[in-house]
Every structure is written in structure tokens, then in C-alpha cells.
Amino acid sequence: MVNTNFTDQPLIPQITEEHESLRKAVREFARKEIMPIAAEHDESGEFPLDTVKKMGAMGLMGIEVDPEYGGAGMDTLAYALTMIEVAKADASHSTIVSVNNSLYCNGISLFGTEAQKRAFLEPVASGEKIGAYSLTEPMSGSDAGTMQSRAVLNAAGTHYVINGRKSWVTSGPVADLILLFTMTEPEKKHKGITAFLIDASKPGFIRGKKEPKLGIRASATSEIVFENYECPVENVLGKPGEGFKIAMAVLDAGRIGIASQALGIAEAAYEAAVQYARERQAFGAPIGQLQMIQQKIADMKTRLEAARLLVYNACAAKERFKVTGERYSTEASMAKLFASEAAMFITDEAVQIHGGMGYSKELPIERYYRDARITRIYEGTSEIQRMVIARNELGLR
Ligand code: CAA
């Protein structure tokens, strides 16, 4: 599906007819169903369950998952194009799509056993249930290997007993199934972290405080708490002690999703700014005729297209990984770093071009600005992306 070039950089995947028809379908759905409710959900912070279910029915909650496990069986570019279109309409919806696809489903697709795929992947990829990914803790964010939560194997060797508090879990208040990372052998530091598949309906799982947020307000985020939660050994994803590597490998895919989300938000802000610059009159002419506005438009467009190329490059690198197993951490981190910084620049300039109207809740411009901010923080801050890129370049990994 993707025309991957294995030797030359940059890798630019081909947009096929299949990609185009997916993009058209998602764009139409987003315009008709998501855009009209975005402002209302931003204001109330209510999780958009109806539209999430409809996206599930369209196959958007497991885009790259094998159809045998309820997915759409498409490629990384299809996922990125979907993320861009959904984020253009509403970033909150795209956050939900992102976690479900690239963090939760991707993790199980890569590391799950047949039984785990049936029980934990199929219901989420098909949109019947909602998935989440839980790595962060109150005292363990960027330094993800320092978590305090614990899982202890019982004497019979049948269950792990999990205790602890996880924070900033996207979809935490609503998730049915969760990919959890917790410490099984603390003395081994990151090599003592294990990945677990958690059924949130079981005793000992408690949903904690919901986070009030600046942006992506309709994507529910919360703490989750484990109090003597019993997880069967069959629900260990990968091997005990492999959790940190699984978390990192999965985040590589997640970062392409967030880069695509940033691109979608930026594209929406850019298009609105261009339209406003054509229409708004000042000093006897449309403001687009003023050189200071033209400079902004030129800089916004250049960053937008550069971000798009890095996102496409990362998509192709992930397709390469599917064939060769070669890591694409650098490509994913470059795409996330650049696209999220570009989204911040573009949404800020869009507010500036709109003046007072950019600051008003009558238009979505201020929401784009607030929503873009998280893309520089979650799934690894811009500082962490720079660390990943530089360490890889310097051979320090
Ligand atoms: N793929 C596979 N393995 C990887 C890897 C990757 N991408 N990155 C690192 N590893 C491996 C390393 O090779 C190393 O293996 P060995 O022990 O065999 O040598 C091991 O993992 C440890 O790697 P590091 O020494 O590089 O680990 P570190 O402690 O220095 O941390 C880090 C590296 C990049 C800073 C990492 O901690 C990190 O990415 N931090 C940010 C965490 C993050 O993004 N959190 C967001 C959580 S999700 C979220 O935002 C909420 C949500 O719901 C969306």
C-alpha cells in the first residue's frame, strides 16, 4: 500500500486511491458529525460517546489492526490521514482515536498472544469497547522508569496483585480495557517493569479524579487507582520485565499519531486565518494585502507543509519497521517535535490574524490554540523528543 523507499531519505509514502477514499469519508463524517458538537463538548467537558461509537463502526478505532481481530487492516499513512481529518474538526475526538489506535491496539497487535488478541484487541479495534494506556504516575512522568506502583506475584503463581496510582490516563474515566505498566522487580529499575492487560470491570480497579484541562477538554483524562487488583498471569503482555521496552516501542507509534493531530489542528487554524485575511478589511483593503499579514501566512504555510513531510516520512519509516524491524524512534520524534511546535506557532498566529475575534469563543480559533498546547507535552514533551533524537544520532541509546 505504501511505496516505501528502503534506502533513500526522506521516505515519502504514496497516497493511494484507498487512502483518498478513506480521507474523504473521514472528512465528511468529521464535518457532519464532529464539527457541530465540538464547541459544546469543549465547554461542558463531556466525553463524546455517541460520535466515538460511530467512529468505531466506521473502523476508525483499529485502523492498522488485522481484520481478523476486528480492525480495518490499513497502513500507518491511513491512520495519520484519519488523525489529521478528525483533529481538524475537533482535537478531543482525535485524542481518543489516537490512544485507542496507536497506544492500546498497536501494543497488543505487536506483543499480544492469540488469546490476548481475542480478549483484549478485538473488542477495542472493532469499536465495541474503549482502550487506554497507562504509564505515567504522579511522581513519574518524563522519567518513566521510576514508577512507584507495584505488582507482586501471588504464592500460587497464578495472579499478580497490583497496587498504586497512575495519572494522566487519556480515556481513564471511560476505558473498559487498559494497557498498564507497573513495577514487578523494583531493584531492576526499568528492567523490572512489566506490561499488563487490565479489565476495568474487575474488583480493585478504581477511577480517580478527573483532570480539569486547558484544552482537549472533551477527551476525558483521569487518575486510575489499583487496590489489591488481581491480574491473572495470562494477562501479562510480553514477558515480565519487558514492560519498559514495550512502553517505549508503543510510544514511537503514538508520537506519529500526536504529530498528525498537531498537523490537523494547525491546518484548521491556517485555513481559517487565510480566509479571514482575504475577507477582513482594514485600511481600505483586505488585511491579506498587508505585508505583515503576508509574512505570517508564508511562515505558517511553510511550517505546515514541513510538518506534513515529517509526518509522512515517519509513516513510511513505521511501514519499513513492519518489514525490517528497524526502529523508527527518530522519525517519529522528529515528526512530533516539529509538528507540535508548528501547531503552536500556527494557532498563535491564527489568533493574532483574527485579532479580538481570535480571542472570542464565537469562533473555534481560541480552541485550536488551547488544544494545540498539549501536543508539546503528552506522549513525551518536546524536550524528551529532542533527547530521543539526539541520543539516537549520537549513538547513546
Ligand atoms: N523502542 C524499544 N526499546 C527502547 C526504546 C524504543 N523506542 N527506547 C528505549 N528503549 C530501550 C533501550 O534500548 C534500553 O534498553 P536496554 O536496557 O536493553 O539498554 C531501555 O529501553 C532503556 O532506555 P533508556 O536508557 O533510553 O531509558 P531512559 O530511562 O533514559 O528513558 C526516555 C528514555 C526517552 C526519556 C523515556 O523515559 C521517555 O520516552 N520518557 C517520556 C515518557 C512519555 O512519553 N510519557 C508519556 C506517557 S503517555 C501519555 O502522555 C498519556 C496518554 O494517555 C496519552
Residues whose N, C-alpha, C, O or C-beta is under 5 A from the ligand:
A	BS01	CAA	Y133 L135 T136 G141 S142 D143 A144 G145 W168 V169 T170 K245 M248 A249 D252 S329 Y378 E379 G380 I384 R397
